[in-house]
Amino acid sequence: MRDLPLIRDPNLLTGFEHAEDAGVYKISDDLALVQTLDFFTPTVDDPYTFGQIAATNALNDVYAMGGKPITAMNIVCFPVKTMDMAVLREVLRGGLDKMREAGVLLVGGHSVEDNEIKYGLSVTGTIDPLKVWFNRGAKPGDSLILTKPLGTGIVSTAIKGGEANPQLAEKAITCMTQLNNKSSALMIANGNIHACTDITGFGFLGHACEMIEGENISLHINSAAVPVFAGVQKLVESGYVPGGLYRNKNYRISQIEKADTCPNWILDVLFDPQTAGGLFFSIPTNEAQNLIQKLHQGGIPDAAIVGQVVSDNPGKIFVY
């Protein structure tokens, strides 16, 4: 995709050239549009919950840029000849409830007949052009914060295999249906976010690698500090691992240096493709603990400082 002859425009603050979570287009000195699109096949059996998860996943891309989502359009692929339309209604109801929670107006959409159900949103948001968070810009000396636990891809695989215990499945679903709006609002209030992304299909380390590409920095990740769903270790060691985890690992492993103190199963979790994952961002170290306390008080209990940004060995991520 990167070799396509793209249309250039000075008002395009970011497109897909740098793997940002959303595109940002400047309208005026104090207004820019944030635009994103995401849809996928079901990650859970319940259609209402699937609709919530898919909508959350799309809306969260706007929060990852520091923006406010305002409108959305449904994207639907549905097997009308083989599946009851009541299923589609529940999917759309789940998505609409999440849009309502986010204060987003549904303005339309498009559907096509397909052999497999797929659902998601095209979302438009707004932001001040001078306050956009990019996935690059982290500075040596910053602390790294992650707001949600990892393991949703692994748990979803176990759910499909009937091997996820109900408590673990409920915890993962709660996480995947949690908007990142509260985290984003607290980060905006803090005012000193140097780089930000949300953890989705490329996994924690995949998105972390995007943070260091073209930058003279490296990241040190404390594997013991990374929040992970309780019970994920057993699932990994039992083989409930999604194929996307291996693709992520094969693609990025050359940039990763793992210390013996990091268990192998945690390294796998760090490559697990997430759905509607948390925000991952860098912030001056002297502000990190105060923001963690505010996140915890604001209903983000799993937020944690998981590492540091350093200037040594640029282009590498050290996991210890």
N, C-alpha and C positions, 0 to 999 in steps of 0.2 A: 504493500500500500504506500510505502514511503517514497517509491519511485514514480508515483503518479504526478502529472503536471498540475499542481494545485493552483487555484485562483488566489492571487495575493490581494490583500486589502489591509491598509494601515490600521483600520478599526478592529481587525480581528486580533484580540489580545492573546488568545491561545486557541488552537484547534486540536487536531489529533496528532500533530507532528511530535509532540513530547509526551504522549500517552497520558494527558491530563484526564481528569474524571469527567469534565464537561467542556464545551466550547464557550468562549466569552467574547461577545461582540459589543464594542463601544457605540452607544447611541449619542451620548453627549458627555460633557465634562464630568457630570455627576451621576450618569446612568449607563449601565451596560446590561445586556441580556446574557443569561446563563442558560445553555441549552444542552440537553442530554437525552439519550434514548437507550432503553434496555428492556429485553424480554427474553424468556426462556421457558423450558419445559418444567413440569411440576417437580418440586423438591419434597413434597409431602403428599399424602393421599387425600386429605380433606380439601375440597375445592375452595372454600371460604378462606382457609388459612393460606393456601397457595396464592390467592389473590392479594392477601395482605402482604405476604413476603415479597412478591414480585413488585408491588407498588412501592414498598419500603426501599427495596434495592435501587429502584430508579430515582426516587426522591432524594435518597441519601447522596447521590452524586452532586446535587446542587449544594447541599450542606458542606460537602467536602471542599468546595471552592470558596466557602464563606458567604454564599448567596442565600436568597429567600425564594423558594419555589412559589409560583403564583398560579400557573395554569398547567393542565396536563391533557393528553389525548391517549385513549386506549389503543393498544395494538393487540389484536386477537387472531390466532389461528385455531380453528376448531373443526373437528370431524363431525359434521352435522348429520351424516348418514349412520354413524355408529355410536354416538354418545348423546345422552339425553340433554336437551337444552337447559334443563334445571341445573345441570352442572355448571354451564357457562354463567347462568345467572348468579350462582353463589361465588364464582371467581370474581365477577365484576362487582358484586356487593362487597367482597373483601377489599378489593382495590379502592372502591369508593369510600369505604370507611376510613382507610388510611389517608386518602386525599382530604377528607373532611377533618381528620385530626391535624393534618399539616396546614390547614387553611388554604387548600389548593382547590381551584375551580376546574371541574371537568368540562372541556369545551368541545369534545368530539372524539373521533378516532377512526379506525379502519379495521375491517375484519376480512379474512379470506378462509376458504375451506381448505383444510389440511388433514393429513392422516393422523397427526398428533397435536394435542392441545398445547398451545403456547400463549403466554400472556405477559404484558409489560406496559410501560408507559413511555411516551415522549413528553418531557417536562421542560417548561420554560420558567426561569426565575430572573430575579433582578439583583444587581449588586453595584456598589460604587466602584468605578474602574480602578481607583487607587487602592482599593482594599481587597483585591482578589488574592486568594491563597493559591499558590502554585505547588506542584509536587517537588519543585526544586527551590533552593534558596536556604537550606539548612546551613548553619554556621558552626564552625568548630567551637566546642564548649557548650553547645546546646544539649539539653536533655530531650529524650524521645519518650512520648507518651502514647499508649494504646488504650482506647476507651471500652473495648468489648473483648470477651474471651474468644480464643480460637478453637476450631474443631467442628464448625457447622457442616463442612463437606463430609467429614468422616462420620458424624452422627447421622446425616441424611442417608449415607450409604448403608449404615446399620439399620435405620428405620425401614428402608426398602427391603432389607434382608430379614426383617423381623427380629433383630437382635439388640435393639436399643431399649434399655429399660425405660419405663414410663417417665420417671423423674428426669432422666437425662434428655429424653426427647422433648419434654415440656420446657426444660431450660433452654435448649437450642432454639426451639420455635419462638419462645419469648424473645430471645436475642434477635432472631431474624425478622421479627415484626416490630422491633423497636426503632423508631426514627432517630436519626442523629441530630435532631433539631435542638435538644437541650444541650448536648455537648457543644454544638456549634455556637449557640448563643452565649454560653459561658466563655468560650474561646474568644469570640468577638469582643466581649466585655473586657477580657484580659488585655487584648490589643497588641500582643507581641508574638504572633505566630509567624515563624520564618518559613515553614514549608508544611504542607498538609496533603494527605490523600486518604481515601477510604480503602479498607482491605476487602477485596472482592475476589474475582476469579483467578488472579495470578498468585494468590496466597500472600502471606505476610512478607516473606523474603522477596517474592517477585516484585511487589510494590515498593519495598524498601530499596531494591536495586534501581528502580526508576528514580528514586530520590537522589541517588549518587551519580547517575549517568551524566557525564560532561562536567562534573563538579570536582573540585580539588578537596574532597572529603572522603572519609570512610565512616562506617558505623560500627559501634561495639554494642552487641545485644546480649543482655543477661538472660539466658534461657530460663533460669529459675524464677525470674520476675515476670515473665510473660504470662498473662492470664489464660488458662486453658480449662475447658469444661472437665469437671471431675468425671472419671470413667473413660475418657478418651484413650488413655494409655492402653487399657485392656483391649479396646476395639482395634487400635493400630496393631498391637502384637497378635491379635486374632485374625488379621488380614482384611478388616473392613476399611479399605483404603480406596478412594475414588481414583479413576484413571487420570483425572486432571492433576492430581498431586504428583504423579510420576512425570507428567509432561512439564509441569512447573519446575520440578527438581532437575530434570535433565537439561532444561534450557538455562538455568541460572547457577547451577552448582559450581561452575568455574569461578564465580565471583565470591564464593563463600569459603571461609576458613573456620572449621569447627574444632574447638578445643575438646580434650577428653572429658572435661567436666560437663559437657552437654550430652545428655543421653540421646541415642540414635532415634528413639521414638519421638522426642521433642523436635528434633530436626525435621522429621517427616511432618509433624503438625505445623511447623513454620512454613511449609510449602502447600498446606492443605487449601484448596480453593474455597473461599468463603462466599456466602450469600448474605448480602446486607450486613457486612461486617462493620467493625468500629472505625473511628477516625484514628489515624496514625500521624503524629505531627511533632515538629521540633519547636522548642521554646527555650529562652534563656534559662539556664539552670537555677538561677536565684529566684525564678518565678514558678518553677515547676511544682514544688510541694504545695504551695498555696493554691494553685489551680487544681491539683489533685483533690485537695480537701473540698473545694467548691464543687467539683464534679461528683464526689461522693455524697455531699449534702444535697445535690441537685438530682439525685436518683440514678447516678451512673456508678454503681458500687464496685464494678470490676476495673475501672480506670486505674492504670498503673504506669509508673516510670519504668521503662523496659530497656533503656540503653542511653548511649551518649554519641554525639557527633564529634569526630576527631579529624585532625589534618594528616595523620600518618597513613601511608599506604592507600592513597586515593583510589577509588574504584572497587574496594573490597569491603566485605561485611564480615566481621569477626563475631562468631557466636560462641559464648563460653558458658 
